[in-house]
């Protein structure tokens, strides 16, 4: 049996609880508008979750929630937005004043 030195469930002793925890952490990453790679890195660094575990749970979530993830990726993708277009077109040019 593995000794748990922190408050996280153990992958080997309580796999279902561990996977639920990883799912919850992924959901928190989504709230912070992280992409998959950012989420994998954050969970590895801050929660000591192995990248393969995060990737596996992420893929299962995508399978179960295709529509959500399509909308999510569209929302976080760096593309032209209304505010982006306004900023590009609405920029002020400096004029030289003739004296």
mmCIF file as gemmi writes it, N, C-alpha and C atoms, coordinates in Angstrom:
data_model
loop_
_atom_site.group_PDB
_atom_site.id
_atom_site.type_symbol
_atom_site.label_atom_id
_atom_site.label_alt_id
_atom_site.label_comp_id
_atom_site.label_asym_id
_atom_site.label_entity_id
_atom_site.label_seq_id
_atom_site.pdbx_PDB_ins_code
_atom_site.Cartn_x
_atom_site.Cartn_y
_atom_site.Cartn_z
_atom_site.occupancy
_atom_site.B_iso_or_equiv
_atom_site.pdbx_formal_charge
_atom_site.auth_seq_id
_atom_site.auth_asym_id
_atom_site.pdbx_PDB_model_num
ATOM 1 N N . UNK Axp A 1 ? 0.848 -1.187 0 1 0 ? 1 A 1
ATOM 2 C CA . UNK Axp A 1 ? 0 0 0 1 0 ? 1 A 1
ATOM 3 C C . UNK Axp A 1 ? 0.885 1.239 0 1 0 ? 1 A 1
ATOM 4 N N . UNK Axp A 2 ? 0.485 2.226 -0.769 1 0 ? 2 A 1
ATOM 5 C CA . UNK Axp A 2 ? 1.244 3.473 -0.872 1 0 ? 2 A 1
ATOM 6 C C . UNK Axp A 2 ? 0.859 4.408 0.258 1 0 ? 2 A 1
ATOM 7 N N . UNK Axp A 3 ? 1.873 5.085 0.79 1 0 ? 3 A 1
ATOM 8 C CA . UNK Axp A 3 ? 1.633 6.06 1.849 1 0 ? 3 A 1
ATOM 9 C C . UNK Axp A 3 ? 1.301 7.394 1.198 1 0 ? 3 A 1
ATOM 10 N N . UNK Axp A 4 ? 0.229 8.006 1.639 1 0 ? 4 A 1
ATOM 11 C CA . UNK Axp A 4 ? -0.209 9.287 1.093 1 0 ? 4 A 1
ATOM 12 C C . UNK Axp A 4 ? 0.317 10.4 1.985 1 0 ? 4 A 1
ATOM 13 N N . UNK Axp A 5 ? 1.297 11.15 1.469 1 0 ? 5 A 1
ATOM 14 C CA . UNK Axp A 5 ? 1.914 12.217 2.25 1 0 ? 5 A 1
ATOM 15 C C . UNK Axp A 5 ? 1.191 13.548 2.113 1 0 ? 5 A 1
ATOM 16 N N . UNK Axp A 6 ? 0.158 13.591 1.314 1 0 ? 6 A 1
ATOM 17 C CA . UNK Axp A 6 ? -0.606 14.811 1.116 1 0 ? 6 A 1
ATOM 18 C C . UNK Axp A 6 ? -2.076 14.443 1.077 1 0 ? 6 A 1
ATOM 19 N N . UNK Axp A 7 ? -2.927 15.398 0.833 1 0 ? 7 A 1
ATOM 20 C CA . UNK Axp A 7 ? -4.364 15.162 0.895 1 0 ? 7 A 1
ATOM 21 C C . UNK Axp A 7 ? -4.961 14.622 -0.4 1 0 ? 7 A 1
ATOM 22 N N . UNK Axp A 8 ? -4.154 14.375 -1.423 1 0 ? 8 A 1
ATOM 23 C CA . UNK Axp A 8 ? -4.671 13.841 -2.679 1 0 ? 8 A 1
ATOM 24 C C . UNK Axp A 8 ? -4.885 12.343 -2.558 1 0 ? 8 A 1
ATOM 25 N N . UNK Axp A 9 ? -5.912 11.826 -3.252 1 0 ? 9 A 1
ATOM 26 C CA . UNK Axp A 9 ? -6.071 10.37 -3.264 1 0 ? 9 A 1
ATOM 27 C C . UNK Axp A 9 ? -4.917 9.72 -4.013 1 0 ? 9 A 1
ATOM 28 N N . UNK Axp A 10 ? -4.68 8.476 -3.72 1 0 ? 10 A 1
ATOM 29 C CA . UNK Axp A 10 ? -3.592 7.723 -4.349 1 0 ? 10 A 1
ATOM 30 C C . UNK Axp A 10 ? -4.107 7.03 -5.603 1 0 ? 10 A 1
ATOM 31 N N . UNK Axp A 11 ? -3.373 7.141 -6.698 1 0 ? 11 A 1
ATOM 32 C CA . UNK Axp A 11 ? -3.758 6.526 -7.958 1 0 ? 11 A 1
ATOM 33 C C . UNK Axp A 11 ? -3.848 5.008 -7.817 1 0 ? 11 A 1
ATOM 34 N N . UNK Axp A 12 ? -2.949 4.424 -7.061 1 0 ? 12 A 1
ATOM 35 C CA . UNK Axp A 12 ? -2.892 2.968 -6.947 1 0 ? 12 A 1
ATOM 36 C C . UNK Axp A 12 ? -3.896 2.432 -5.93 1 0 ? 12 A 1
ATOM 37 N N . UNK Axp A 13 ? -4.115 3.157 -4.854 1 0 ? 13 A 1
ATOM 38 C CA . UNK Axp A 13 ? -5.018 2.698 -3.79 1 0 ? 13 A 1
ATOM 39 C C . UNK Axp A 13 ? -6.48 3.043 -4.069 1 0 ? 13 A 1
ATOM 40 N N . UNK Axp A 14 ? -6.707 4.215 -4.652 1 0 ? 14 A 1
ATOM 41 C CA . UNK Axp A 14 ? -8.065 4.71 -4.904 1 0 ? 14 A 1
ATOM 42 C C . UNK Axp A 14 ? -8.15 5.304 -6.307 1 0 ? 14 A 1
ATOM 43 N N . UNK Axp A 15 ? -8.052 4.451 -7.34 1 0 ? 15 A 1
ATOM 44 C CA . UNK Axp A 15 ? -8 4.99 -8.711 1 0 ? 15 A 1
ATOM 45 C C . UNK Axp A 15 ? -9.22 5.818 -9.1 1 0 ? 15 A 1
ATOM 46 N N . UNK Axp A 16 ? -10.411 5.429 -8.678 1 0 ? 16 A 1
ATOM 47 C CA . UNK Axp A 16 ? -11.606 6.197 -9.057 1 0 ? 16 A 1
ATOM 48 C C . UNK Axp A 16 ? -11.58 7.592 -8.438 1 0 ? 16 A 1
ATOM 49 N N . UNK Axp A 17 ? -11.197 7.673 -7.172 1 0 ? 17 A 1
ATOM 50 C CA . UNK Axp A 17 ? -11.105 8.981 -6.515 1 0 ? 17 A 1
ATOM 51 C C . UNK Axp A 17 ? -10.025 9.838 -7.152 1 0 ? 17 A 1
ATOM 52 N N . UNK Axp A 18 ? -8.915 9.216 -7.519 1 0 ? 18 A 1
ATOM 53 C CA . UNK Axp A 18 ? -7.821 9.947 -8.139 1 0 ? 18 A 1
ATOM 54 C C . UNK Axp A 18 ? -8.252 10.51 -9.484 1 0 ? 18 A 1
ATOM 55 N N . UNK Axp A 19 ? -8.918 9.684 -10.288 1 0 ? 19 A 1
ATOM 56 C CA . UNK Axp A 19 ? -9.373 10.138 -11.608 1 0 ? 19 A 1
ATOM 57 C C . UNK Axp A 19 ? -10.4 11.254 -11.461 1 0 ? 19 A 1
ATOM 58 N N . UNK Axp A 20 ? -11.298 11.158 -10.485 1 0 ? 20 A 1
ATOM 59 C CA . UNK Axp A 20 ? -12.26 12.249 -10.237 1 0 ? 20 A 1
ATOM 60 C C . UNK Axp A 20 ? -11.542 13.53 -9.845 1 0 ? 20 A 1
ATOM 61 N N . UNK Axp A 21 ? -10.484 13.4 -9.032 1 0 ? 21 A 1
ATOM 62 C CA . UNK Axp A 21 ? -9.705 14.574 -8.645 1 0 ? 21 A 1
ATOM 63 C C . UNK Axp A 21 ? -9.058 15.217 -9.877 1 0 ? 21 A 1
ATOM 64 N N . UNK Axp A 22 ? -8.474 14.394 -10.751 1 0 ? 22 A 1
ATOM 65 C CA . UNK Axp A 22 ? -7.836 14.917 -11.96 1 0 ? 22 A 1
ATOM 66 C C . UNK Axp A 22 ? -8.886 15.595 -12.843 1 0 ? 22 A 1
ATOM 67 N N . UNK Axp A 23 ? -10.056 14.984 -12.949 1 0 ? 23 A 1
ATOM 68 C CA . UNK Axp A 23 ? -11.132 15.596 -13.734 1 0 ? 23 A 1
ATOM 69 C C . UNK Axp A 23 ? -11.499 16.959 -13.157 1 0 ? 23 A 1
ATOM 70 N N . UNK Axp A 24 ? -11.608 17.044 -11.848 1 0 ? 24 A 1
ATOM 71 C CA . UNK Axp A 24 ? -11.939 18.317 -11.202 1 0 ? 24 A 1
ATOM 72 C C . UNK Axp A 24 ? -10.846 19.36 -11.466 1 0 ? 24 A 1
ATOM 73 N N . UNK Axp A 25 ? -9.588 18.948 -11.392 1 0 ? 25 A 1
ATOM 74 C CA . UNK Axp A 25 ? -8.489 19.878 -11.649 1 0 ? 25 A 1
ATOM 75 C C . UNK Axp A 25 ? -8.484 20.346 -13.108 1 0 ? 25 A 1
ATOM 76 N N . UNK Axp A 26 ? -8.808 19.449 -14.026 1 0 ? 26 A 1
ATOM 77 C CA . UNK Axp A 26 ? -8.91 19.834 -15.439 1 0 ? 26 A 1
ATOM 78 C C . UNK Axp A 26 ? -10.025 20.863 -15.607 1 0 ? 26 A 1
ATOM 79 N N . UNK Axp A 27 ? -11.152 20.634 -14.946 1 0 ? 27 A 1
ATOM 80 C CA . UNK Axp A 27 ? -12.262 21.586 -15.033 1 0 ? 27 A 1
ATOM 81 C C . UNK Axp A 27 ? -11.849 22.957 -14.512 1 0 ? 27 A 1
ATOM 82 N N . UNK Axp A 28 ? -11.031 22.986 -13.477 1 0 ? 28 A 1
ATOM 83 C CA . UNK Axp A 28 ? -10.531 24.274 -12.966 1 0 ? 28 A 1
ATOM 84 C C . UNK Axp A 28 ? -9.614 24.94 -13.995 1 0 ? 28 A 1
ATOM 85 N N . UNK Axp A 29 ? -8.808 24.135 -14.677 1 0 ? 29 A 1
ATOM 86 C CA . UNK Axp A 29 ? -7.955 24.68 -15.74 1 0 ? 29 A 1
ATOM 87 C C . UNK Axp A 29 ? -8.813 25.28 -16.854 1 0 ? 29 A 1
ATOM 88 N N . UNK Axp A 30 ? -9.91 24.614 -17.186 1 0 ? 30 A 1
ATOM 89 C CA . UNK Axp A 30 ? -10.796 25.118 -18.227 1 0 ? 30 A 1
ATOM 90 C C . UNK Axp A 30 ? -11.395 26.459 -17.823 1 0 ? 30 A 1
ATOM 91 N N . UNK Axp A 31 ? -11.73 26.595 -16.549 1 0 ? 31 A 1
ATOM 92 C CA . UNK Axp A 31 ? -12.261 27.875 -16.071 1 0 ? 31 A 1
ATOM 93 C C . UNK Axp A 31 ? -11.229 28.993 -16.209 1 0 ? 31 A 1
ATOM 94 N N . UNK Axp A 32 ? -9.967 28.612 -16.154 1 0 ? 32 A 1
ATOM 95 C CA . UNK Axp A 32 ? -8.876 29.587 -16.321 1 0 ? 32 A 1
ATOM 96 C C . UNK Axp A 32 ? -8.46 29.739 -17.784 1 0 ? 32 A 1
ATOM 97 N N . UNK Axp A 33 ? -9.259 29.138 -18.692 1 0 ? 33 A 1
ATOM 98 C CA . UNK Axp A 33 ? -9.066 29.251 -20.143 1 0 ? 33 A 1
ATOM 99 C C . UNK Axp A 33 ? -7.716 28.687 -20.603 1 0 ? 33 A 1
ATOM 100 N N . UNK Axp A 34 ? -7.273 27.611 -19.967 1 0 ? 34 A 1
ATOM 101 C CA . UNK Axp A 34 ? -6.023 26.956 -20.358 1 0 ? 34 A 1
ATOM 102 C C . UNK Axp A 34 ? -6.284 25.987 -21.498 1 0 ? 34 A 1
ATOM 103 N N . UNK Axp A 35 ? -5.28 25.802 -22.348 1 0 ? 35 A 1
ATOM 104 C CA . UNK Axp A 35 ? -5.372 24.758 -23.356 1 0 ? 35 A 1
ATOM 105 C C . UNK Axp A 35 ? -4.861 23.448 -22.755 1 0 ? 35 A 1
ATOM 106 N N . UNK Axp A 36 ? -4.89 22.383 -23.542 1 0 ? 36 A 1
ATOM 107 C CA . UNK Axp A 36 ? -4.509 21.073 -23.024 1 0 ? 36 A 1
ATOM 108 C C . UNK Axp A 36 ? -3.083 21.054 -22.488 1 0 ? 36 A 1
ATOM 109 N N . UNK Axp A 37 ? -2.135 21.586 -23.244 1 0 ? 37 A 1
ATOM 110 C CA . UNK Axp A 37 ? -0.738 21.537 -22.825 1 0 ? 37 A 1
ATOM 111 C C . UNK Axp A 37 ? -0.49 22.356 -21.561 1 0 ? 37 A 1
ATOM 112 N N . UNK Axp A 38 ? -1.143 23.506 -21.456 1 0 ? 38 A 1
ATOM 113 C CA . UNK Axp A 38 ? -1.012 24.319 -20.239 1 0 ? 38 A 1
ATOM 114 C C . UNK Axp A 38 ? -1.577 23.578 -19.037 1 0 ? 38 A 1
ATOM 115 N N . UNK Axp A 39 ? -2.683 22.89 -19.234 1 0 ? 39 A 1
ATOM 116 C CA . UNK Axp A 39 ? -3.315 22.127 -18.162 1 0 ? 39 A 1
ATOM 117 C C . UNK Axp A 39 ? -2.413 20.978 -17.714 1 0 ? 39 A 1
ATOM 118 N N . UNK Axp A 40 ? -1.868 20.255 -18.671 1 0 ? 40 A 1
ATOM 119 C CA . UNK Axp A 40 ? -0.968 19.142 -18.35 1 0 ? 40 A 1
ATOM 120 C C . UNK Axp A 40 ? 0.219 19.64 -17.539 1 0 ? 40 A 1
ATOM 121 N N . UNK Axp A 41 ? 0.789 20.756 -17.964 1 0 ? 41 A 1
ATOM 122 C CA . UNK Axp A 41 ? 1.955 21.319 -17.265 1 0 ? 41 A 1
ATOM 123 C C . UNK Axp A 41 ? 1.579 21.793 -15.862 1 0 ? 41 A 1
ATOM 124 N N . UNK Axp A 42 ? 0.449 22.468 -15.743 1 0 ? 42 A 1
ATOM 125 C CA . UNK Axp A 42 ? 0.017 22.979 -14.438 1 0 ? 42 A 1
ATOM 126 C C . UNK Axp A 42 ? -0.25 21.842 -13.456 1 0 ? 42 A 1
ATOM 127 N N . UNK Axp A 43 ? -0.918 20.794 -13.907 1 0 ? 43 A 1
ATOM 128 C CA . UNK Axp A 43 ? -1.212 19.677 -13.012 1 0 ? 43 A 1
ATOM 129 C C . UNK Axp A 43 ? 0.048 18.932 -12.608 1 0 ? 43 A 1
ATOM 130 N N . UNK Axp A 44 ? 0.999 18.821 -13.531 1 0 ? 44 A 1
ATOM 131 C CA . UNK Axp A 44 ? 2.273 18.165 -13.211 1 0 ? 44 A 1
ATOM 132 C C . UNK Axp A 44 ? 3.046 18.974 -12.171 1 0 ? 44 A 1
ATOM 133 N N . UNK Axp A 45 ? 3.089 20.292 -12.357 1 0 ? 45 A 1
ATOM 134 C CA . UNK Axp A 45 ? 3.869 21.144 -11.463 1 0 ? 45 A 1
ATOM 135 C C . UNK Axp A 45 ? 3.211 21.374 -10.106 1 0 ? 45 A 1
ATOM 136 N N . UNK Axp A 46 ? 1.893 21.586 -10.111 1 0 ? 46 A 1
ATOM 137 C CA . UNK Axp A 46 ? 1.226 22.013 -8.882 1 0 ? 46 A 1
ATOM 138 C C . UNK Axp A 46 ? 0.501 20.903 -8.132 1 0 ? 46 A 1
ATOM 139 N N . UNK Axp A 47 ? 0.181 19.793 -8.819 1 0 ? 47 A 1
ATOM 140 C CA . UNK Axp A 47 ? -0.544 18.715 -8.149 1 0 ? 47 A 1
ATOM 141 C C . UNK Axp A 47 ? 0.169 17.369 -8.288 1 0 ? 47 A 1
ATOM 142 N N . UNK Axp A 48 ? 1.355 17.376 -8.901 1 0 ? 48 A 1
ATOM 143 C CA . UNK Axp A 48 ? 2.148 16.159 -9.104 1 0 ? 48 A 1
ATOM 144 C C . UNK Axp A 48 ? 1.368 15.056 -9.824 1 0 ? 48 A 1
ATOM 145 N N . UNK Axp A 49 ? 0.564 15.467 -10.799 1 0 ? 49 A 1
ATOM 146 C CA . UNK Axp A 49 ? -0.178 14.501 -11.613 1 0 ? 49 A 1
ATOM 147 C C . UNK Axp A 49 ? 0.668 14.2 -12.834 1 0 ? 49 A 1
ATOM 148 N N . UNK Axp A 50 ? 0.863 12.927 -13.097 1 0 ? 50 A 1
ATOM 149 C CA . UNK Axp A 50 ? 1.659 12.542 -14.266 1 0 ? 50 A 1
ATOM 150 C C . UNK Axp A 50 ? 0.978 13.025 -15.542 1 0 ? 50 A 1
ATOM 151 N N . UNK Axp A 51 ? 1.766 13.549 -16.48 1 0 ? 51 A 1
ATOM 152 C CA . UNK Axp A 51 ? 1.183 14.053 -17.725 1 0 ? 51 A 1
ATOM 153 C C . UNK Axp A 51 ? 0.323 13.026 -18.467 1 0 ? 51 A 1
ATOM 154 N N . UNK Axp A 52 ? 0.738 11.763 -18.474 1 0 ? 52 A 1
ATOM 155 C CA . UNK Axp A 52 ? -0.044 10.741 -19.173 1 0 ? 52 A 1
ATOM 156 C C . UNK Axp A 52 ? -1.427 10.565 -18.539 1 0 ? 52 A 1
ATOM 157 N N . UNK Axp A 53 ? -1.497 10.679 -17.221 1 0 ? 53 A 1
ATOM 158 C CA . UNK Axp A 53 ? -2.789 10.563 -16.534 1 0 ? 53 A 1
ATOM 159 C C . UNK Axp A 53 ? -3.685 11.737 -16.93 1 0 ? 53 A 1
ATOM 160 N N . UNK Axp A 54 ? -3.148 12.955 -16.887 1 0 ? 54 A 1
ATOM 161 C CA . UNK Axp A 54 ? -3.931 14.132 -17.273 1 0 ? 54 A 1
ATOM 162 C C . UNK Axp A 54 ? -4.39 14.02 -18.716 1 0 ? 54 A 1
ATOM 163 N N . UNK Axp A 55 ? -3.498 13.612 -19.598 1 0 ? 55 A 1
ATOM 164 C CA . UNK Axp A 55 ? -3.84 13.475 -21.012 1 0 ? 55 A 1
ATOM 165 C C . UNK Axp A 55 ? -4.947 12.437 -21.216 1 0 ? 55 A 1
ATOM 166 N N . UNK Axp A 56 ? -4.87 11.329 -20.515 1 0 ? 56 A 1
ATOM 167 C CA . UNK Axp A 56 ? -5.877 10.279 -20.64 1 0 ? 56 A 1
ATOM 168 C C . UNK Axp A 56 ? -7.247 10.773 -20.168 1 0 ? 56 A 1
ATOM 169 N N . UNK Axp A 57 ? -7.275 11.443 -19.02 1 0 ? 57 A 1
ATOM 170 C CA . UNK Axp A 57 ? -8.543 11.97 -18.498 1 0 ? 57 A 1
ATOM 171 C C . UNK Axp A 57 ? -9.068 13.054 -19.438 1 0 ? 57 A 1
ATOM 172 N N . UNK Axp A 58 ? -8.19 13.926 -19.928 1 0 ? 58 A 1
ATOM 173 C CA . UNK Axp A 58 ? -8.585 14.983 -20.872 1 0 ? 58 A 1
ATOM 174 C C . UNK Axp A 58 ? -9.257 14.372 -22.103 1 0 ? 58 A 1
ATOM 175 N N . UNK Axp A 59 ? -8.638 13.327 -22.659 1 0 ? 59 A 1
ATOM 176 C CA . UNK Axp A 59 ? -9.193 12.689 -23.865 1 0 ? 59 A 1
ATOM 177 C C . UNK Axp A 59 ? -10.564 12.087 -23.598 1 0 ? 59 A 1
ATOM 178 N N . UNK Axp A 60 ? -10.737 11.467 -22.445 1 0 ? 60 A 1
ATOM 179 C CA . UNK Axp A 60 ? -12.041 10.894 -22.099 1 0 ? 60 A 1
ATOM 180 C C . UNK Axp A 60 ? -13.093 11.988 -21.942 1 0 ? 60 A 1
ATOM 181 N N . UNK Axp A 61 ? -12.702 13.099 -21.325 1 0 ? 61 A 1
ATOM 182 C CA . UNK Axp A 61 ? -13.637 14.221 -21.191 1 0 ? 61 A 1
ATOM 183 C C . UNK Axp A 61 ? -14.032 14.746 -22.575 1 0 ? 61 A 1
ATOM 184 N N . UNK Axp A 62 ? -13.069 14.805 -23.483 1 0 ? 62 A 1
ATOM 185 C CA . UNK Axp A 62 ? -13.375 15.282 -24.841 1 0 ? 62 A 1
ATOM 186 C C . UNK Axp A 62 ? -14.349 14.346 -25.547 1 0 ? 62 A 1
ATOM 187 N N . UNK Axp A 63 ? -14.167 13.041 -25.369 1 0 ? 63 A 1
ATOM 188 C CA . UNK Axp A 63 ? -15.067 12.068 -25.996 1 0 ? 63 A 1
ATOM 189 C C . UNK Axp A 63 ? -16.497 12.234 -25.48 1 0 ? 63 A 1
ATOM 190 N N . UNK Axp A 64 ? -16.614 12.457 -24.181 1 0 ? 64 A 1
ATOM 191 C CA . UNK Axp A 64 ? -17.934 12.558 -23.557 1 0 ? 64 A 1
ATOM 192 C C . UNK Axp A 64 ? -18.599 13.91 -23.779 1 0 ? 64 A 1
ATOM 193 N N . UNK Axp A 65 ? -17.815 14.927 -24.103 1 0 ? 65 A 1
ATOM 194 C CA . UNK Axp A 65 ? -18.335 16.299 -24.203 1 0 ? 65 A 1
ATOM 195 C C . UNK Axp A 65 ? -17.84 16.993 -25.466 1 0 ? 65 A 1
ATOM 196 N N . UNK Axp A 66 ? -18.031 16.365 -26.613 1 0 ? 66 A 1
ATOM 197 C CA . UNK Axp A 66 ? -17.509 16.9 -27.881 1 0 ? 66 A 1
ATOM 198 C C . UNK Axp A 66 ? -17.979 18.333 -28.155 1 0 ? 66 A 1
ATOM 199 N N . UNK Axp A 67 ? -19.266 18.564 -28.003 1 0 ? 67 A 1
ATOM 200 C CA . UNK Axp A 67 ? -19.811 19.897 -28.307 1 0 ? 67 A 1
ATOM 201 C C . UNK Axp A 67 ? -19.208 20.965 -27.402 1 0 ? 67 A 1
ATOM 202 N N . UNK Axp A 68 ? -19.083 20.653 -26.124 1 0 ? 68 A 1
ATOM 203 C CA . UNK Axp A 68 ? -18.499 21.615 -25.193 1 0 ? 68 A 1
ATOM 204 C C . UNK Axp A 68 ? -17.079 21.968 -25.62 1 0 ? 68 A 1
ATOM 205 N N . UNK Axp A 69 ? -16.26 20.944 -25.905 1 0 ? 69 A 1
ATOM 206 C CA . UNK Axp A 69 ? -14.866 21.209 -26.232 1 0 ? 69 A 1
ATOM 207 C C . UNK Axp A 69 ? -14.719 21.948 -27.562 1 0 ? 69 A 1
ATOM 208 N N . UNK Axp A 70 ? -15.586 21.666 -28.528 1 0 ? 70 A 1
ATOM 209 C CA . UNK Axp A 70 ? -15.535 22.422 -29.779 1 0 ? 70 A 1
ATOM 210 C C . UNK Axp A 70 ? -15.79 23.898 -29.51 1 0 ? 70 A 1
ATOM 211 N N . UNK Axp A 71 ? -16.809 24.184 -28.709 1 0 ? 71 A 1
ATOM 212 C CA . UNK Axp A 71 ? -17.116 25.576 -28.376 1 0 ? 71 A 1
ATOM 213 C C . UNK Axp A 71 ? -15.993 26.185 -27.538 1 0 ? 71 A 1
ATOM 214 N N . UNK Axp A 72 ? -15.432 25.4 -26.619 1 0 ? 72 A 1
ATOM 215 C CA . UNK Axp A 72 ? -14.354 25.887 -25.753 1 0 ? 72 A 1
ATOM 216 C C . UNK Axp A 72 ? -13.126 26.258 -26.574 1 0 ? 72 A 1
ATOM 217 N N . UNK Axp A 73 ? -12.71 25.355 -27.47 1 0 ? 73 A 1
ATOM 218 C CA . UNK Axp A 73 ? -11.527 25.635 -28.283 1 0 ? 73 A 1
ATOM 219 C C . UNK Axp A 73 ? -11.753 26.839 -29.184 1 0 ? 73 A 1
ATOM 220 N N . UNK Axp A 74 ? -12.952 26.987 -29.696 1 0 ? 74 A 1
ATOM 221 C CA . UNK Axp A 74 ? -13.28 28.158 -30.517 1 0 ? 74 A 1
ATOM 222 C C . UNK Axp A 74 ? -13.181 29.434 -29.671 1 0 ? 74 A 1
ATOM 223 N N . UNK Axp A 75 ? -13.658 29.363 -28.437 1 0 ? 75 A 1
ATOM 224 C CA . UNK Axp A 75 ? -13.658 30.544 -27.559 1 0 ? 75 A 1
ATOM 225 C C . UNK Axp A 75 ? -12.255 30.959 -27.139 1 0 ? 75 A 1
ATOM 226 N N . UNK Axp A 76 ? -11.355 29.987 -26.941 1 0 ? 76 A 1
ATOM 227 C CA . UNK Axp A 76 ? -10.013 30.351 -26.466 1 0 ? 76 A 1
ATOM 228 C C . UNK Axp A 76 ? -9 30.52 -27.592 1 0 ? 76 A 1
ATOM 229 N N . UNK Axp A 77 ? -9.387 30.17 -28.821 1 0 ? 77 A 1
ATOM 230 C CA . UNK Axp A 77 ? -8.436 30.269 -29.922 1 0 ? 77 A 1
ATOM 231 C C . UNK Axp A 77 ? -8.138 31.731 -30.221 1 0 ? 77 A 1
ATOM 232 N N . UNK Axp A 78 ? -6.865 32.022 -30.471 1 0 ? 78 A 1
ATOM 233 C CA . UNK Axp A 78 ? -6.513 33.402 -30.8 1 0 ? 78 A 1
ATOM 234 C C . UNK Axp A 78 ? -6.921 33.702 -32.237 1 0 ? 78 A 1
ATOM 235 N N . UNK Axp A 79 ? -8.018 34.364 -32.385 1 0 ? 79 A 1
ATOM 236 C CA . UNK Axp A 79 ? -8.499 34.723 -33.703 1 0 ? 79 A 1
ATOM 237 C C . UNK Axp A 79 ? -9.08 36.109 -33.654 1 0 ? 79 A 1
ATOM 238 N N . UNK Axp A 80 ? -9.492 36.586 -34.774 1 0 ? 80 A 1
ATOM 239 C CA . UNK Axp A 80 ? -10.07 37.925 -34.776 1 0 ? 80 A 1
ATOM 240 C C . UNK Axp A 80 ? -11.363 37.946 -33.967 1 0 ? 80 A 1
ATOM 241 N N . UNK Axp A 81 ? -11.475 38.93 -33.134 1 0 ? 81 A 1
ATOM 242 C CA . UNK Axp A 81 ? -12.692 39.108 -32.35 1 0 ? 81 A 1
ATOM 243 C C . UNK Axp A 81 ? -13.211 40.513 -32.603 1 0 ? 81 A 1
ATOM 244 N N . UNK Axp A 82 ? -14.352 40.796 -32.136 1 0 ? 82 A 1
ATOM 245 C CA . UNK Axp A 82 ? -14.923 42.13 -32.333 1 0 ? 82 A 1
ATOM 246 C C . UNK Axp A 82 ? -14.014 43.183 -31.709 1 0 ? 82 A 1
ATOM 247 N N . UNK Axp A 83 ? -13.586 42.935 -30.477 1 0 ? 83 A 1
ATOM 248 C CA . UNK Axp A 83 ? -12.732 43.93 -29.824 1 0 ? 83 A 1
ATOM 249 C C . UNK Axp A 83 ? -11.381 44.019 -30.53 1 0 ? 83 A 1
ATOM 250 N N . UNK Axp A 84 ? -10.874 42.885 -31.07 1 0 ? 84 A 1
ATOM 251 C CA . UNK Axp A 84 ? -9.612 42.912 -31.794 1 0 ? 84 A 1
ATOM 252 C C . UNK Axp A 84 ? -9.704 43.745 -33.06 1 0 ? 84 A 1
ATOM 253 N N . UNK Axp A 85 ? -10.847 43.629 -33.759 1 0 ? 85 A 1
ATOM 254 C CA . UNK Axp A 85 ? -11.029 44.407 -34.98 1 0 ? 85 A 1
ATOM 255 C C . UNK Axp A 85 ? -11.143 45.888 -34.67 1 0 ? 85 A 1
ATOM 256 N N . UNK Axp A 86 ? -11.817 46.218 -33.616 1 0 ? 86 A 1
ATOM 257 C CA . UNK Axp A 86 ? -11.975 47.623 -33.24 1 0 ? 86 A 1
ATOM 258 C C . UNK Axp A 86 ? -10.621 48.22 -32.886 1 0 ? 86 A 1
ATOM 259 N N . UNK Axp A 87 ? -9.821 47.459 -32.146 1 0 ? 87 A 1
ATOM 260 C CA . UNK Axp A 87 ? -8.517 47.98 -31.75 1 0 ? 87 A 1
ATOM 261 C C . UNK Axp A 87 ? -7.627 48.193 -32.964 1 0 ? 87 A 1
ATOM 262 N N . UNK Axp A 88 ? -7.671 47.268 -33.933 1 0 ? 88 A 1
ATOM 263 C CA . UNK Axp A 88 ? -6.819 47.402 -35.107 1 0 ? 88 A 1
ATOM 264 C C . UNK Axp A 88 ? -7.255 48.566 -35.985 1 0 ? 88 A 1
ATOM 265 N N . UNK Axp A 89 ? -8.549 48.689 -36.192 1 0 ? 89 A 1
ATOM 266 C CA . UNK Axp A 89 ? -9.044 49.754 -37.059 1 0 ? 89 A 1
ATOM 267 C C . UNK Axp A 89 ? -9.131 51.086 -36.336 1 0 ? 89 A 1
ATOM 268 N N . UNK Axp A 90 ? -9.306 51.051 -35.05 1 0 ? 90 A 1
ATOM 269 C CA . UNK Axp A 90 ? -9.544 52.277 -34.315 1 0 ? 90 A 1
ATOM 270 C C . UNK Axp A 90 ? -8.296 52.895 -33.719 1 0 ? 90 A 1
ATOM 271 N N . UNK Axp A 91 ? -7.124 52.451 -34.149 1 0 ? 91 A 1
ATOM 272 C CA . UNK Axp A 91 ? -5.896 53.012 -33.594 1 0 ? 91 A 1
ATOM 273 C C . UNK Axp A 91 ? -5.714 54.457 -34.015 1 0 ? 91 A 1
ATOM 274 N N . UNK Axp A 92 ? -5.073 55.205 -33.193 1 0 ? 92 A 1
ATOM 275 C CA . UNK Axp A 92 ? -4.844 56.618 -33.497 1 0 ? 92 A 1
ATOM 276 C C . UNK Axp A 92 ? -3.441 56.785 -34.048 1 0 ? 92 A 1
ATOM 277 N N . UNK Axp A 93 ? -3.345 57.509 -35.12 1 0 ? 93 A 1
ATOM 278 C CA . UNK Axp A 93 ? -2.039 57.808 -35.705 1 0 ? 93 A 1
ATOM 279 C C . UNK Axp A 93 ? -1.587 59.166 -35.195 1 0 ? 93 A 1
ATOM 280 N N . UNK Axp A 94 ? -0.311 59.27 -34.959 1 0 ? 94 A 1
ATOM 281 C CA . UNK Axp A 94 ? 0.22 60.556 -34.525 1 0 ? 94 A 1
ATOM 282 C C . UNK Axp A 94 ? 0.409 61.449 -35.74 1 0 ? 94 A 1
ATOM 283 N N . UNK Axp A 95 ? -0.021 62.669 -35.604 1 0 ? 95 A 1
ATOM 284 C CA . UNK Axp A 95 ? 0.165 63.639 -36.69 1 0 ? 95 A 1
ATOM 285 C C . UNK Axp A 95 ? 1.207 64.656 -36.262 1 0 ? 95 A 1
ATOM 286 N N . UNK Axp A 96 ? 2.015 65.038 -37.203 1 0 ? 96 A 1
ATOM 287 C CA . UNK Axp A 96 ? 2.972 66.096 -36.921 1 0 ? 96 A 1
ATOM 288 C C . UNK Axp A 96 ? 2.246 67.42 -37.085 1 0 ? 96 A 1
ATOM 289 N N . UNK Axp A 97 ? 2.454 68.262 -36.154 1 0 ? 97 A 1
ATOM 290 C CA . UNK Axp A 97 ? 1.848 69.607 -36.236 1 0 ? 97 A 1
ATOM 291 C C . UNK Axp A 97 ? 2.835 70.52 -36.96 1 0 ? 97 A 1
ATOM 292 N N . UNK Axp A 98 ? 2.342 71.19 -37.971 1 0 ? 98 A 1
ATOM 293 C CA . UNK Axp A 98 ? 3.217 72.125 -38.676 1 0 ? 98 A 1
ATOM 294 C C . UNK Axp A 98 ? 3.141 73.481 -37.995 1 0 ? 98 A 1
ATOM 295 N N . UNK Axp A 99 ? 4.241 74.092 -37.862 1 0 ? 99 A 1
ATOM 296 C CA . UNK Axp A 99 ? 4.292 75.386 -37.186 1 0 ? 99 A 1
ATOM 297 C C . UNK Axp A 99 ? 4.581 76.466 -38.138 1 0 ? 99 A 1
